[in-house]
Amino acid sequence: MPTETFEFQVEARQLLQMMIHSIYSNKDVFLRELVSNASDALDKLRLEALRDDSLGADVSDLHIALETDQQARTLTVRDNGIGMSREEVVQLIGTIANSGTAKFLRDLKEAEDGAAAEGLIGRFGVGFYSSFMVADEVTLLTRRAGEREGTRWTSTGEGTYTVETVGDAPQGTTIVLRLKPEDAEDRLYDYSSPWKIREIVKRYSDFITWPIRMAPRPASGAGEQEAPAEPETLNSMKALWARPRDEVTDDEYHELYKHISHDWSDPLETVRLQAEGTFEYQALLFVPAHAPQDLFMQGYKRGVQLYVKRVFIMDDCEELLPPYLRFVKGVVDAQDLSLNVSREILQQDRQIQLMHRRLTKKVLSTVKDMMSAAPDRYATFWREFGRVLKEGLLSDAENRDAILGVSSFATTHDPAEPTTLARYVERMKDGQEHIFYLTGESRQAVENSPHMEAFRAKGIEVLLLTDPVDEVWVEAVPEFDGRALRSVAKGQVDLGTEAEKAAAGQEREQQQQEYAGLLAWMAERLSEHVKEVRLSSRLTVSPACVVSDSDDVTPALENLYRAMGQEVPHVKRILELNPKHPLVAGLNRTHGDGSPGTALEEAAELVYDMALLAEGGELSDPSRFVRLMADRLERTL
Ligand code: ADP
C-alpha cells in the first residue's frame, strides 16, 4: 500500500494545537505518558499471549527501551508489546474516542487565561499527543503481535499525518521524537540528554512493573577498546502497594495515580489497605480531585485494576467496588487468585465479594475521616462526587447509614454551606419530630415554593434537594438517627408546640365549617385534576398549593419512571387553600352568595393553575390559562 495522508479529526487537531503551543507548563510529563502507554502495551501482550498460544509473539523479554541521540536531537521510546494494526493506528492515534472530549474542548475554549486552560488539560490528561509539546515531528513504527507487516505513522502535528505499510518492523511500537530545536539550549528541557531522561523516569515511572532500559551511549571515539556496556535499567519496578507504607512518598503515590487514571492532577485522597490472613491482598485506591466528564455517561469505564501477585490481570475490574464508587481509581493485588482468572469467575468468587465489602467500607470510612480531618477536602469531594455517592442510598442498603453519614445537603439554614444530617438534627427545634426536605428542579424553585411558607414562618430548617437522584432515594430512606424524613410537600403539616397545635386545631375547625361549601364545590369542579380540596396549614402568603398524600408518588418521580420506560398510573394530588388569603376568602364569599357562575368557575381553575406554577410545575393547558388570565387582567384596567 502506498503512503496515505490523513487529516486529523477536528477535536484531535484542536488538542494538538494546544500541545504544539505548549499551554501545559510541565513538559516533562510527555515521557510519563509514552512510558505509560508502552507499559499498557506490554501488559496487553502478556495477557493475550496467555490466552492465545498460537499468537506467535515473543514474550521472553518484555521491556521498554529509551534511546537518546544528542547529535541528531532525537529521543526514541520503544516497547516490544502488543503493537497496533494499520487500522488501529488510524483509529487510535488519528481520533479522540473519549466521550467527554467535546465538552472538555468547549470548556477549554471558554477558559480565559492560560492557567485555567492548563488546569483543564491537567484534569483531562492527554496521552500520546503530549509528545508534540517537545517534538516538532513524531514517527511511530508499530507491528501488531501476530501480524507480519508493520505501519509507519508520521506527523508534525499540524493538521495531517501519513501512514505507510512497512515490511520489516519489529514487534511492538517504536516512537521517535525529533526534538524541538528551541529546547536544545536549555539543559532543563534537553530531552536528548540521558541525564534528563533518567531523572524523569525515576520521578514519574519508577513503579512501572516492566524494565525501562536506557541503551548505553555509543563509544565516543575510535580506538577505544571498551567492552560494550550493558543497558541500564532506570526504574526499581517495585510495586508501591507492596512497599512499607512509610517508605513511599506522596509524590510516588500520586504518580501511580496518574499512570492508572490518565489524569494529570494529584488525587484528593489516597487509601491504603492491607489484608493479611487466609486471603491476602493489598489495595491502593485513589479518590480523584475532579469528577471526569463522562461519569454519568453510559459506557463509563469504572473499576480498579486487578493484579495477582504483582502481575497485571485486568483494567476496570467492576467486581471490586459498587457502581456508586465508580470514580475511585487504583490497584488491588490479590495473592491467592489464579493468574488466568476471568470476569465470569470473579463475579461468583466469594473472596472477591468479601473484598468488595471491605473496600467499600474502607472508602466510606476514609470519606468520613476526611469530613473531620480535612473539611475543605471533604467539601471538594462532595461537590465532585456527592451526586454519584447518593446513588448508593438506593442500591446499598447495608451501607445506607454510612452513606447518609457522609452526605451533605443544601439547606435553608445557610445558603452558602451544605449541612450533614447530624448537624441538622442538632439544630432541630423543640417539639420538631422530623427531618424536613423539599425536592425540586432548582434551588430557587424549591426555596420559593409555597410549601415552604409555614416552615419559613416558624423558622424550621428544610433541606433543599435538587439532584435528580434525590427524588428517588428519599423514597427508599425512611429515617436518619430515628427521625423520619418528611417532604414538606406531602401530607398534613402540623408544626409548633403542643399549645400552638391545640390553638391551631380549634381555629381550623371553625374555618372548616365556614369553608365546607366552597371546598366541596371546588373538589367537584376540579375532580379531573385533584382528589381533594382542603384548607392548608402550610401557607402564610400564597393563596393555594398542591400537595401529595404521604404515601403517594410525587409528580417528579412519576415523570422519572416514565422517562425510564415504566408505566405508572397518574396519581392525583390535593389542592390546599389558604383561608387567610383575600382571594380565597373572596371565593368563599362569592360561592356563599348563591349559584356559582362562570366567573367563579374560571377563578377556581386559575387558583389551581397558579398553585402548580408556584411550585415550578407544568400546566396541562397553558394557553387556556393565559387566555383566562388575559381576560381577567383586561377587566381590571
Ligand atoms: P490513552 O492512552 O489516554 O488512551 P493515547 O492517545 O495515549 O490515549 O493512546 C490512544 C491509544 O493508542 C491507546 O489507548 C492504545 O490503545 C494505543 N497506543 C498508544 N500507545 C501505544 C503503544 N505504545 N503500543 C500499543 N498501543 C498504543
Residues whose N, C-alpha, C, O or C-beta is under 5 A from the ligand:
A	BS01	ADP	N37 A38 A41 G83 M84 L92 G127 F128 Y129 T173 H262
